[in-house]
Amino acid sequence: MIKKRIMAPGPTEVPPEVLAAGGMPILHHRTPEFRAIFAEVSEKIKYVFQTSQPVLTLAAGGTGGMEAIVVNLSAPGEKVLVISAGVFGERWAKIAEGLERKVVRISVPYGKAVTTDEIKKAIDANPDAVLLCGTLSETSTGVEHPIQEIAAITKASRTLFAVDAISGLAACKLKMDEWSIDAVVSGTQKGLMMPPGLALIALSERAWVAVKAKKSPKFYWSFESALAKLTEEKLPDTPWTPNVSLVRQLQASLLLIHAEGIENIWARHELLAKATQAAMQALGLTLFAEHPSVSVTSVQSPEGIDSGDIVKKMRAEWGISIVGGQGSMLGKIFRIGHLGYCDRTDVLMTVAALECVLSELGVPITTGEGVKAAQSIFLKS
């Protein structure tokens, strides 16, 4: 028997309390009972976004939330800037192009973070751009981008700043209101410790002004429709049928998040990331990301080894799911997720198993050195 464990950057493990909530009897979504739950969730999720603004809940994956942002904050023919530094940064560009926006890419080599100079240059060269789309934690490369610094630049321009925090929310430090971010989108299957299926979106006041001014065609993705129902006098509601079970699971997840505290959650993820990074370096491996995310550690595959072989052996022989590279990084890197329902034991277990896999593949490492390095980080904390 092999016990299955997920150490990928999403979907992540789900706590028992959250799993149990998903098995509760289905409630009709227009009943006061469900709307009271939705009201609680809609209020408590603001804490995770660090915002006082309404947080919209859509029955969609994170990509649906990204498309909804482009639909509501820009119009066909308008210019959209995109930080293309990985598969998910490039997803912003593909969404915008598919919706007939004029896309200008700020292209960044995989493994590197965008610089503020690159952002300033792009905005100065494109003063007519209505939207800048970026990624907090670029899952495909393991890079965390300087979102706070970018927001300081866009705040002084007419360009709105939208952030994909799908693998960053409730893991990487993010303060939407304090940092003046105009739009944040996330999903439920990563830091929120849930199955996939909900997109969560918050907008700044100036972003809401833009929403009301745009003439972009929309129906299901209408933020105005979602806001109108969310702010009804009696109890919050949704314009379309919500995913009732996932909302109940989000209620359970938010209880855990509030109990731990967002500052403690950020600190936990930072600790897990440092330990994982230290373990990889102690084994003589090279980190891929120059500015590593606290959500995922990306590692260059040892010379002569296809990272896919590492991933397959970890899953088949140890029951641990990590992931390989995407796009141009296919076969070249492997990625270890350490976000959401993840603790120190998970990291130590994964490092120990990885040492065995690398040894069996003929990589010249000293077993125990990675675990020892991770232990040292944990003991110092």
C-alpha positions as CSV (number, residue, x, y, z in Angstrom):
1,M,0.0,0.0,0.0
2,I,1.2,3.5,-0.8
3,K,-0.5,6.4,0.9
4,K,-1.2,9.3,-1.5
5,R,0.1,12.8,-0.6
6,I,0.0,16.0,-2.6
7,M,3.1,18.3,-2.5
8,A,2.2,20.1,-5.7
9,P,1.5,23.8,-6.0
10,G,-2.2,23.0,-6.5
11,P,-4.6,21.5,-6.1
12,T,-3.4,21.0,-2.5
13,E,-4.4,18.8,0.4
14,V,-7.7,19.5,2.0
15,P,-8.2,19.5,5.8
16,P,-10.7,17.0,7.3
17,E,-13.0,19.7,8.5
18,V,-13.2,21.2,5.0
19,L,-13.7,17.8,3.4
20,A,-16.5,17.0,5.8
21,A,-18.3,20.3,5.0
22,G,-18.4,19.3,1.4
23,G,-20.4,16.2,2.3
24,M,-23.2,18.1,4.1
25,P,-26.7,18.0,2.6
26,I,-27.3,20.3,-0.3
27,L,-29.1,23.5,0.6
28,H,-31.2,25.4,-1.9
29,H,-29.2,28.5,-2.8
30,R,-32.1,30.9,-2.4
31,T,-33.0,29.9,1.2
32,P,-32.2,32.1,4.1
33,E,-30.1,29.3,5.6
34,F,-27.7,29.3,2.6
35,R,-27.7,33.0,2.2
36,A,-26.7,33.4,5.8
37,I,-23.7,31.1,5.2
38,F,-22.8,33.1,2.0
39,A,-23.0,36.3,4.0
40,E,-20.6,35.0,6.6
41,V,-18.2,33.8,3.9
42,S,-18.4,37.0,1.9
43,E,-17.4,39.0,5.0
44,K,-14.7,36.7,6.3
45,I,-12.9,36.4,3.0
46,K,-12.1,40.1,3.0
47,Y,-9.6,39.4,5.8
48,V,-7.7,37.1,3.5
49,F,-7.5,39.7,0.7
50,Q,-6.8,42.4,3.3
51,T,-9.5,44.6,1.9
52,S,-12.6,46.4,3.0
53,Q,-14.0,46.0,-0.5
54,P,-16.7,43.4,-1.5
55,V,-15.3,40.1,-2.6
56,L,-17.2,38.5,-5.5
57,T,-17.7,34.7,-5.6
58,L,-18.1,33.1,-9.0
59,A,-18.7,29.5,-9.8
60,A,-15.6,29.1,-11.9
61,G,-12.0,28.2,-11.8
62,G,-9.3,30.8,-11.3
63,T,-8.9,31.2,-15.1
64,G,-12.6,32.1,-15.3
65,G,-11.9,34.8,-12.7
66,M,-9.0,36.1,-14.8
67,E,-11.2,36.3,-17.9
68,A,-13.9,38.1,-15.9
69,I,-11.4,40.8,-14.8
70,V,-10.3,41.4,-18.4
71,V,-14.0,41.5,-19.5
72,N,-15.0,44.0,-16.8
73,L,-11.9,46.3,-16.7
74,S,-11.2,46.7,-20.4
75,A,-13.1,46.8,-23.6
76,P,-12.4,45.3,-27.1
77,G,-9.7,47.3,-28.8
78,E,-8.2,48.8,-25.6
79,K,-4.6,48.2,-24.7
80,V,-3.7,45.8,-22.0
81,L,-0.1,45.3,-20.6
82,V,0.8,41.8,-19.4
83,I,3.8,40.7,-17.4
84,S,4.7,37.5,-19.3
85,A,7.2,35.7,-17.1
86,G,5.8,32.2,-17.1
87,V,2.9,30.0,-18.2
88,F,0.3,31.8,-16.0
89,G,1.6,35.3,-16.8
90,E,1.2,34.4,-20.5
91,R,-2.3,33.1,-19.7
92,W,-3.3,36.7,-19.1
93,A,-2.1,37.6,-22.5
94,K,-3.9,34.8,-24.2
95,I,-7.1,35.7,-22.5
96,A,-6.9,39.3,-23.4
97,E,-6.0,38.5,-27.0
98,G,-8.9,36.1,-27.2
99,L,-11.2,38.9,-26.1
100,E,-9.8,41.3,-28.8
101,R,-7.7,43.5,-26.6
102,K,-4.4,45.0,-27.8
103,V,-1.8,43.1,-25.7
104,V,1.6,44.5,-25.0
105,R,3.8,42.0,-23.3
106,I,6.4,42.9,-20.7
107,S,8.5,39.8,-21.4
108,V,10.7,38.4,-18.6
109,P,12.9,35.4,-18.8
110,Y,11.6,32.3,-17.0
111,G,13.0,32.2,-13.5
112,K,13.4,35.9,-13.1
113,A,11.0,38.5,-11.5
114,V,9.9,41.6,-13.4
115,T,11.7,44.8,-12.3
116,T,10.1,48.1,-11.4
117,D,12.2,49.7,-14.2
118,E,10.6,47.4,-16.7
119,I,7.1,48.3,-15.4
120,K,7.8,52.1,-15.5
121,K,9.2,51.8,-19.0
122,A,6.1,49.9,-20.2
123,I,3.6,52.3,-18.6
124,D,5.5,55.4,-19.9
125,A,5.6,53.9,-23.4
126,N,1.9,53.0,-23.3
127,P,0.0,55.8,-21.5
128,D,-3.2,54.6,-23.1
129,A,-3.0,51.2,-21.5
130,V,-6.1,50.7,-19.3
131,L,-4.9,47.6,-17.5
132,L,-1.7,45.9,-16.3
133,C,-2.0,42.2,-15.5
134,G,0.5,40.4,-13.4
135,T,1.0,37.4,-11.2
136,L,1.9,37.3,-7.5
137,S,3.3,33.8,-7.4
138,E,4.1,32.4,-10.9
139,T,3.5,28.8,-10.3
140,S,5.2,27.6,-13.4
141,T,8.6,29.1,-12.5
142,G,8.4,29.4,-8.7
143,V,9.0,33.2,-8.9
144,E,7.3,35.7,-6.6
145,H,6.9,39.1,-8.3
146,P,7.3,42.5,-6.5
147,I,3.5,43.3,-6.4
148,Q,3.7,46.0,-3.7
149,E,6.3,48.0,-5.7
150,I,4.4,47.5,-9.0
151,A,1.2,48.8,-7.4
152,A,3.0,51.9,-6.2
153,I,3.8,52.7,-9.8
154,T,0.3,52.0,-11.3
155,K,-1.3,54.0,-8.5
156,A,0.2,57.1,-9.9
157,S,-0.9,56.3,-13.5
158,R,-4.3,55.8,-15.2
159,T,-3.5,52.1,-15.7
160,L,-5.3,49.7,-13.4
161,F,-3.3,46.8,-11.8
162,A,-4.8,43.3,-11.7
163,V,-3.1,40.5,-9.8
164,D,-3.4,36.8,-10.3
165,A,-3.1,35.6,-6.7
166,I,-4.4,32.1,-7.4
167,S,-1.4,30.3,-6.0
168,G,-0.4,33.3,-3.8
169,L,-3.5,34.1,-1.7
170,A,-3.2,32.9,1.9
171,A,0.4,32.0,1.4
172,C,2.4,35.0,0.0
173,K,2.1,38.3,1.8
174,L,-0.6,40.4,0.1
175,K,-2.3,43.6,1.3
176,M,-4.7,44.7,-1.3
177,D,-5.9,48.0,0.2
178,E,-2.7,49.0,1.8
179,W,-0.7,48.4,-1.4
180,S,-3.4,50.0,-3.7
181,I,-3.9,47.0,-5.9
182,D,-6.9,47.5,-8.2
183,A,-8.0,43.9,-8.7
184,V,-7.1,40.6,-7.1
185,V,-8.3,37.2,-8.3
186,S,-7.8,33.8,-6.6
187,G,-9.1,30.3,-6.7
188,T,-10.0,27.9,-3.9
189,Q,-7.6,25.0,-4.6
190,K,-4.4,26.3,-3.2
191,G,-3.8,28.5,-0.2
192,L,-7.5,28.3,0.7
193,M,-7.2,24.5,1.2
194,M,-10.2,23.5,-0.8
195,P,-11.2,21.6,-4.0
196,P,-11.1,23.8,-7.1
197,G,-14.3,25.5,-8.4
198,L,-14.7,29.0,-7.0
199,A,-13.1,32.2,-8.3
200,L,-12.9,35.0,-5.8
201,I,-12.4,38.6,-7.0
202,A,-12.0,41.9,-5.2
203,L,-11.8,45.4,-6.8
204,S,-10.6,48.8,-5.6
205,E,-12.8,51.8,-5.7
206,R,-11.2,53.2,-8.9
207,A,-11.6,49.7,-10.5
208,W,-15.3,49.8,-9.7
209,V,-15.5,53.2,-11.4
210,A,-13.9,51.7,-14.5
211,V,-16.3,48.7,-14.4
212,K,-19.3,51.1,-14.6
213,A,-17.8,53.0,-17.5
214,K,-16.9,50.1,-19.7
215,K,-19.0,49.0,-22.6
216,S,-17.6,45.5,-22.8
217,P,-20.1,42.8,-23.8
218,K,-20.8,40.5,-20.8
219,F,-23.4,38.4,-19.1
220,Y,-22.3,35.7,-16.8
221,W,-19.1,37.6,-16.0
222,S,-20.9,40.8,-15.1
223,F,-19.3,42.2,-11.9
224,E,-22.2,44.7,-11.6
225,S,-24.7,41.9,-11.5
226,A,-22.7,40.0,-8.9
227,L,-22.2,43.2,-6.8
228,A,-25.9,44.0,-7.0
229,K,-26.9,40.6,-5.6
230,L,-24.0,40.6,-3.0
231,T,-25.2,43.9,-1.5
232,E,-28.9,43.2,-1.4
233,E,-30.5,44.7,1.8
234,K,-31.7,41.4,3.3
235,L,-29.0,38.9,2.8
236,P,-26.2,38.5,0.2
237,D,-27.1,36.5,-2.9
238,T,-25.7,35.6,-6.3
239,P,-27.1,36.4,-9.7
240,W,-26.5,32.8,-11.0
241,T,-26.6,29.4,-9.2
242,P,-23.6,29.2,-6.9
243,N,-21.6,26.1,-6.0
244,V,-23.4,25.5,-2.7
245,S,-21.1,22.7,-1.4
246,L,-17.9,24.7,-2.2
247,V,-19.3,27.8,-0.4
248,R,-19.9,25.6,2.7
249,Q,-16.3,24.3,2.4
250,L,-15.0,27.8,2.1
251,Q,-16.9,28.6,5.4
252,A,-15.0,25.8,7.1
253,S,-11.7,26.8,5.5
254,L,-12.1,30.4,6.6
255,L,-12.7,29.3,10.2
256,L,-9.2,27.6,10.1
257,I,-7.6,30.6,8.5
258,H,-9.0,33.1,10.9
259,A,-8.0,30.9,13.8
260,E,-4.4,30.7,12.7
261,G,-4.2,34.4,11.7
262,I,-3.0,35.7,8.3
263,E,0.3,37.0,9.6
264,N,1.0,33.5,11.1
265,I,0.0,31.9,7.8
266,W,2.4,34.1,5.9
267,A,5.2,33.3,8.4
268,R,4.5,29.5,8.1
269,H,4.7,29.6,4.4
270,E,8.0,31.5,4.5
271,L,9.4,29.0,6.9
272,L,8.4,26.0,4.8
273,A,9.9,27.7,1.7
274,K,13.2,28.5,3.4
275,A,13.5,24.9,4.7
276,T,12.7,23.4,1.3
277,Q,15.2,25.7,-0.5
278,A,17.9,25.0,2.0
279,A,17.3,21.2,1.6
280,M,17.7,21.4,-2.2
281,Q,20.9,23.4,-2.0
282,A,22.3,21.1,0.6
283,L,21.9,18.3,-1.9
284,G,23.9,20.2,-4.4
285,L,20.8,21.1,-6.5
286,T,20.3,24.5,-8.1
287,L,17.2,26.6,-7.4
288,F,15.5,27.8,-10.6
289,A,13.8,31.0,-9.4
290,E,16.0,34.0,-8.5
291,H,13.2,35.4,-6.4
292,P,11.6,32.3,-5.0
293,S,7.9,32.2,-4.0
294,V,6.9,31.0,-0.6
295,S,4.3,28.8,-2.3
296,V,6.5,26.6,-4.4
297,T,10.1,25.8,-4.8
298,S,11.4,25.3,-8.4
299,V,14.6,23.2,-8.8
300,Q,16.8,22.6,-11.9
301,S,16.9,18.9,-12.7
302,P,20.3,17.3,-12.2
303,E,22.4,17.1,-15.4
304,G,21.3,14.2,-17.6
305,I,18.0,13.7,-15.7
306,D,14.6,14.4,-17.1
307,S,12.6,16.0,-14.3
308,G,9.6,14.0,-15.5
309,D,11.4,10.8,-14.3
310,I,11.8,12.3,-10.8
311,V,8.1,13.3,-10.7
312,K,7.0,9.8,-11.8
313,K,9.1,8.0,-9.3
314,M,8.0,10.2,-6.5
315,R,4.4,9.6,-7.3
316,A,4.6,5.9,-8.2
317,E,7.0,4.7,-5.5
318,W,6.4,7.1,-2.7
319,G,2.9,8.3,-3.3
320,I,4.0,12.0,-3.2
321,S,2.8,14.2,-6.0
322,I,5.3,16.9,-7.0
323,V,5.3,18.4,-10.5
324,G,7.6,19.0,-13.4
325,G,8.2,22.0,-15.6
326,Q,5.7,23.6,-17.9
327,G,6.1,25.0,-21.4
328,S,9.8,25.6,-22.3
329,M,10.8,24.2,-18.8
330,L,9.3,20.8,-19.5
331,G,11.7,18.2,-18.4
332,K,14.2,20.8,-17.1
333,I,12.8,21.6,-13.6
334,F,10.7,20.0,-10.9
335,R,8.5,21.9,-8.4
336,I,7.6,21.2,-4.8
337,G,4.6,22.9,-3.5
338,H,4.4,23.9,0.2
339,L,1.2,25.9,0.6
340,G,-2.2,25.6,2.1
341,Y,-2.7,22.6,4.4
342,C,1.0,21.9,4.7
343,D,3.4,21.8,7.7
344,R,7.0,21.0,8.6
345,T,6.5,17.2,8.6
346,D,5.2,17.4,5.0
347,V,8.5,19.1,3.9
348,L,10.7,16.7,5.8
349,M,8.9,13.7,4.4
350,T,9.1,15.0,0.8
351,V,12.8,15.9,1.1
352,A,13.6,12.4,2.5
353,A,11.7,10.7,-0.3
354,L,13.3,12.9,-2.9
355,E,16.7,11.9,-1.6
356,C,15.9,8.3,-2.2
357,V,14.6,8.9,-5.7
358,L,17.6,11.0,-6.7
359,S,20.0,8.3,-5.4
360,E,18.1,5.6,-7.3
361,L,18.5,7.7,-10.5
362,G,22.2,7.9,-10.0
363,V,22.5,11.5,-8.9
364,P,25.6,11.8,-6.6
365,I,24.0,13.1,-3.4
366,T,24.6,12.3,0.2
367,T,21.4,11.1,1.7
368,G,20.3,12.8,4.8
369,E,21.9,16.1,4.0
370,G,18.7,17.7,2.6
371,V,16.7,16.5,5.6
372,K,19.4,17.8,7.9
373,A,19.4,21.3,6.3
374,A,15.6,21.5,6.5
375,Q,15.7,20.4,10.2
376,S,18.3,23.1,10.9
377,I,15.9,25.8,9.5
378,F,13.0,24.5,11.6
379,L,15.1,24.2,14.8
380,K,16.3,27.8,14.4
381,S,12.8,29.0,14.1
